[in-house]
Amino acid sequence: MSTMKCFTPYLSKLIANKWFWSLLLFPFLFACHNREEKLASIEDEILYFSDFESYASMHDISLNDSLAREKFIENWFLQQKISLTLKEKFPEKYQQNKWQAAQTFHRLNAFDLENELILQSLDSTVTEDEIMHYYKNNRNKYVQESFIVKALYIKVDEQAPGINRISQAFLLKNDKDIEEVIKFGNLYASSFYFEKDKWIFFEDLVRDIPINEDIKENMVLTRGNSTFRDQNYLYFLNILDFKLKKTTAPLDFERESIRKHILKRRVNNIRKEVNETIEENVQDKYTIRRY
């Protein structure tokens, strides 16, 4: 039996999801035992109750589940038989697999040790001043393009007087339509906007209209006009002109992404330090002999 130190918790995801790796790494899971209750054996390999405890914990299984324990033992028998058969019939391939499994095991240990050391050193608190400083110095990263429009917009109760006439006048085909729309909007509209010469952000204009993003974009790009309806209101929209305007996304919208970016930068800096010192840290603690 090997005397390699066990790291069962770090392999739980890999073993739970990959049958192939479970065959290769199984010997390492059950290599550290003394004076423990035995469940089964095959040749010189022994399965201990503590092995089942680790397995049950990984898969949220009760230790009193006799069926699960029996299935666990049978699977272990099968894996050992496969390993022993490969070792007997194809010893070179067996040694290759054993070496590959050991390397995977060591890489996982190194990865988890590195991450644990990083977590020990990481300050996860990001202050509002840090977020604001990063936002101000990196505004170019948060530039977005938004539609601005010149438009007519009317929100009105569907029972309002003259509603049938306005459903034609909002197309603004002539000066008489414009006069009628202005008069109607000022008298009956719950919300009314009409500017032929001033720009407004499109999203601010249509925030109450029940339409999806695809329809919104098409309305702008085609300088379209249409009527929309919900349970109580009619919405008349006529896009007269549009263009794209570059704006900076609000800090409230970007705050969480900035916080994550600052933490990621801290982690990368610590990871670099850990990588430079990890070999010194582990070697200083152990006696090394060469033969």
C-alpha positions as CSV (number, residue, x, y, z in Angstrom):
1,M,0.0,0.0,0.0
2,S,1.2,3.5,-0.8
3,T,1.8,6.0,2.1
4,M,1.0,9.1,0.0
5,K,-1.1,11.6,2.0
6,C,-4.8,11.6,1.2
7,F,-6.6,14.6,-0.3
8,T,-10.1,13.0,-0.9
9,P,-12.2,16.3,-0.5
10,Y,-10.3,18.0,-3.3
11,L,-11.2,15.2,-5.8
12,S,-14.9,15.0,-5.1
13,K,-16.1,16.7,-8.3
14,L,-13.6,15.0,-10.6
15,I,-14.5,11.5,-9.3
16,A,-18.2,12.1,-9.1
17,N,-18.4,13.0,-12.7
18,K,-15.6,11.1,-14.5
19,W,-15.6,7.3,-14.4
20,F,-12.4,7.1,-16.2
21,W,-10.6,9.2,-13.7
22,S,-12.1,7.3,-10.8
23,L,-10.4,4.2,-12.2
24,L,-7.1,5.9,-12.3
25,L,-7.3,7.8,-9.0
26,F,-9.0,5.2,-6.9
27,P,-5.7,3.9,-5.3
28,F,-4.9,7.4,-3.9
29,L,-8.3,7.8,-2.3
30,F,-7.8,4.7,-0.1
31,A,-4.1,4.8,0.7
32,C,-4.0,6.1,4.3
33,H,-5.2,3.6,6.9
34,N,-4.3,1.9,10.1
35,R,-6.3,0.0,12.7
36,E,-9.5,0.8,10.8
37,E,-12.6,-1.3,10.1
38,K,-12.2,-3.3,6.9
39,L,-15.0,-3.7,4.4
40,A,-13.4,-5.8,1.7
41,S,-10.1,-6.9,0.2
42,I,-8.8,-8.2,-3.1
43,E,-5.2,-9.5,-3.3
44,D,-3.2,-6.9,-1.3
45,E,-5.7,-4.1,-1.7
46,I,-8.0,-3.3,1.2
47,L,-11.2,-1.3,1.3
48,Y,-11.9,0.4,4.7
49,F,-15.0,1.8,6.2
50,S,-13.5,5.3,6.3
51,D,-13.3,5.0,2.5
52,F,-17.1,4.6,2.4
53,E,-17.4,7.5,4.9
54,S,-15.6,9.8,2.4
55,Y,-17.7,8.5,-0.5
56,A,-20.9,9.0,1.4
57,S,-20.0,12.5,2.4
58,M,-19.1,13.4,-1.2
59,H,-22.5,12.1,-2.5
60,D,-24.7,13.0,0.5
61,I,-25.4,9.3,1.3
62,S,-26.4,8.0,4.8
63,L,-23.7,5.8,6.4
64,N,-26.6,3.5,7.4
65,D,-27.6,3.0,3.7
66,S,-26.7,-0.7,3.4
67,L,-27.7,-0.8,-0.3
68,A,-25.4,2.1,-1.1
69,R,-22.6,0.6,0.8
70,E,-23.0,-2.7,-1.0
71,K,-23.0,-1.0,-4.3
72,F,-19.9,1.0,-3.3
73,I,-18.1,-2.3,-2.4
74,E,-19.1,-4.0,-5.7
75,N,-17.9,-1.0,-7.7
76,W,-14.6,-1.1,-5.8
77,F,-14.2,-4.8,-6.6
78,L,-14.8,-4.1,-10.3
79,Q,-12.3,-1.3,-10.3
80,Q,-9.6,-3.3,-8.6
81,K,-10.2,-6.3,-10.9
82,I,-9.8,-4.0,-13.9
83,S,-6.6,-2.5,-12.5
84,L,-5.2,-6.0,-11.6
85,T,-6.1,-7.4,-15.0
86,L,-4.4,-4.5,-16.8
87,K,-1.4,-4.8,-14.6
88,E,-1.1,-8.5,-15.4
89,K,-1.8,-8.4,-19.1
90,F,-0.5,-5.0,-20.1
91,P,2.0,-3.9,-17.4
92,E,3.5,-1.1,-19.4
93,K,0.1,0.5,-19.9
94,Y,-0.7,0.0,-16.3
95,Q,2.4,1.9,-15.3
96,Q,1.6,4.7,-17.7
97,N,-1.9,5.1,-16.2
98,K,-0.5,4.9,-12.7
99,W,1.9,7.7,-13.5
100,Q,-0.7,9.8,-15.3
101,A,-3.1,9.4,-12.3
102,A,-0.4,10.4,-9.9
103,Q,0.4,13.5,-12.0
104,T,-3.3,14.5,-12.1
105,F,-3.5,14.0,-8.4
106,H,-0.5,16.2,-7.7
107,R,-1.7,18.9,-10.1
108,L,-5.0,19.0,-8.2
109,N,-3.2,19.2,-4.9
110,A,-1.0,22.1,-6.2
111,F,-4.0,23.9,-7.6
112,D,-6.0,23.6,-4.3
113,L,-3.0,24.5,-2.2
114,E,-2.4,27.6,-4.3
115,N,-6.1,28.7,-4.0
116,E,-6.2,28.1,-0.3
117,L,-3.1,30.3,0.2
118,I,-4.7,33.0,-2.0
119,L,-7.8,32.9,0.1
120,Q,-5.8,33.3,3.2
121,S,-4.2,36.5,1.9
122,L,-7.1,37.9,0.0
123,D,-8.9,41.0,1.4
124,S,-12.3,40.6,-0.1
125,T,-13.5,44.1,1.0
126,V,-13.8,46.6,-1.8
127,T,-14.7,50.1,-0.6
128,E,-16.9,52.6,-2.4
129,D,-13.9,54.9,-2.8
130,E,-12.0,52.1,-4.7
131,I,-15.0,51.5,-6.9
132,M,-15.4,55.2,-7.7
133,H,-11.7,55.6,-8.3
134,Y,-11.6,52.7,-10.8
135,Y,-14.8,54.0,-12.5
136,K,-13.4,57.5,-13.0
137,N,-10.1,56.3,-14.3
138,N,-11.6,53.7,-16.7
139,R,-14.7,55.5,-18.1
140,N,-13.7,54.5,-21.6
141,K,-14.4,50.8,-20.7
142,Y,-18.1,51.7,-19.9
143,V,-19.0,53.6,-23.0
144,Q,-22.2,52.5,-24.6
145,E,-24.2,53.6,-27.6
146,S,-27.8,54.6,-27.2
147,F,-30.5,55.8,-29.6
148,I,-31.6,59.4,-29.4
149,V,-34.7,60.4,-31.4
150,K,-36.9,63.2,-32.4
151,A,-40.4,61.8,-32.0
152,L,-44.1,62.1,-31.2
153,Y,-45.3,60.1,-28.3
154,I,-48.8,60.0,-26.8
155,K,-50.1,57.8,-24.0
156,V,-53.9,58.2,-23.6
157,D,-56.9,56.4,-22.1
158,E,-58.5,54.3,-24.8
159,Q,-61.9,55.9,-24.0
160,A,-60.7,59.4,-24.6
161,P,-62.8,61.5,-27.0
162,G,-61.5,61.9,-30.5
163,I,-59.4,58.7,-30.3
164,N,-60.3,57.6,-33.7
165,R,-59.2,60.8,-35.4
166,I,-55.9,60.9,-33.5
167,S,-55.1,57.4,-34.7
168,Q,-54.7,59.0,-38.2
169,A,-53.4,62.4,-37.2
170,F,-50.4,61.0,-35.3
171,L,-48.8,60.1,-38.7
172,L,-48.2,63.8,-39.1
173,K,-48.9,63.9,-42.9
174,N,-49.6,67.7,-42.9
175,D,-49.8,70.8,-40.8
176,K,-53.4,70.2,-39.8
177,D,-52.4,66.8,-38.3
178,I,-49.7,68.6,-36.2
179,E,-52.2,71.1,-34.9
180,E,-54.7,68.4,-34.0
181,V,-52.0,66.2,-32.3
182,I,-50.8,69.1,-30.1
183,K,-54.4,70.1,-29.1
184,F,-55.3,66.5,-28.3
185,G,-52.1,65.8,-26.4
186,N,-52.5,68.8,-24.2
187,L,-56.2,68.0,-23.4
188,Y,-56.4,64.3,-23.0
189,A,-53.0,62.6,-22.9
190,S,-51.6,61.0,-19.7
191,S,-48.2,61.5,-21.2
192,F,-47.4,63.6,-24.2
193,Y,-44.1,64.4,-26.0
194,F,-43.6,66.1,-29.4
195,E,-40.4,67.7,-30.4
196,K,-39.3,68.0,-34.1
197,D,-36.0,69.8,-33.2
198,K,-34.9,68.4,-29.9
199,W,-33.3,65.0,-29.1
200,I,-34.4,62.6,-26.4
201,F,-33.1,59.2,-25.3
202,F,-35.3,56.7,-26.9
203,E,-35.4,54.4,-23.9
204,D,-36.6,57.3,-21.7
205,L,-39.4,58.0,-24.1
206,V,-40.8,54.5,-24.5
207,R,-40.2,53.1,-21.0
208,D,-44.0,52.7,-20.5
209,I,-44.8,51.1,-23.8
210,P,-45.4,47.3,-23.7
211,I,-43.0,46.3,-26.6
212,N,-39.9,44.0,-26.8
213,E,-36.4,45.1,-27.7
214,D,-36.6,43.8,-31.3
215,I,-39.6,45.9,-32.0
216,K,-38.0,48.9,-30.4
217,E,-34.9,48.7,-32.5
218,N,-36.9,48.2,-35.7
219,M,-39.1,51.2,-34.9
220,V,-36.0,53.4,-34.6
221,L,-34.0,52.1,-37.5
222,T,-37.0,52.4,-39.9
223,R,-38.2,55.7,-38.5
224,G,-41.4,53.8,-38.0
225,N,-44.8,54.7,-36.5
226,S,-47.2,52.4,-34.7
227,T,-49.9,52.1,-32.0
228,F,-49.6,49.9,-29.0
229,R,-52.1,48.9,-26.4
230,D,-52.3,47.5,-22.8
231,Q,-55.3,47.0,-20.5
232,N,-56.0,50.7,-20.0
233,Y,-54.0,52.8,-22.5
234,L,-53.2,53.4,-26.1
235,Y,-49.7,54.4,-27.1
236,F,-49.0,56.4,-30.3
237,L,-45.4,56.5,-31.4
238,N,-43.9,58.2,-34.4
239,I,-40.1,58.3,-34.9
240,L,-39.2,61.4,-37.0
241,D,-35.4,61.0,-36.8
242,F,-32.7,59.1,-34.9
243,K,-29.0,58.8,-34.3
244,L,-26.6,57.0,-32.0
245,K,-25.1,58.8,-29.0
246,K,-22.2,57.5,-27.0
247,T,-22.8,57.6,-23.2
248,T,-21.1,56.2,-20.1
249,A,-23.0,53.5,-18.3
250,P,-24.1,54.7,-14.8
251,L,-22.0,53.7,-11.9
252,D,-24.9,51.9,-10.2
253,F,-25.1,49.7,-13.3
254,E,-21.4,48.8,-13.3
255,R,-20.7,48.7,-9.5
256,E,-20.8,44.9,-9.1
257,S,-18.7,44.3,-12.2
258,I,-16.1,46.8,-11.0
259,R,-16.0,45.1,-7.6
260,K,-15.4,41.7,-9.2
261,H,-12.7,43.2,-11.5
262,I,-10.9,44.7,-8.5
263,L,-11.0,41.4,-6.6
264,K,-9.8,39.5,-9.7
265,R,-6.8,41.9,-10.0
266,R,-6.0,41.3,-6.3
267,V,-6.2,37.5,-6.8
268,N,-3.9,37.7,-9.8
269,N,-1.3,39.7,-7.9
270,I,-1.4,37.3,-5.0
271,R,-1.3,34.3,-7.3
272,K,1.9,35.6,-8.8
273,E,3.4,36.0,-5.3
274,V,2.3,32.5,-4.3
275,N,3.7,30.9,-7.5
276,E,7.1,32.5,-6.8
277,T,7.2,31.3,-3.2
278,I,5.2,28.1,-3.0
279,E,8.2,25.8,-3.8
280,E,10.2,27.4,-1.0
281,N,7.3,27.1,1.4
282,V,6.8,23.4,0.9
283,Q,10.4,22.3,0.7
284,D,11.5,24.0,3.9
285,K,9.2,21.8,5.9
286,Y,10.3,18.3,4.8
287,T,13.4,16.2,4.8
288,I,14.4,15.3,1.2
289,R,16.7,12.4,0.3
290,R,18.1,11.3,-3.0
291,Y,19.2,7.7,-3.7
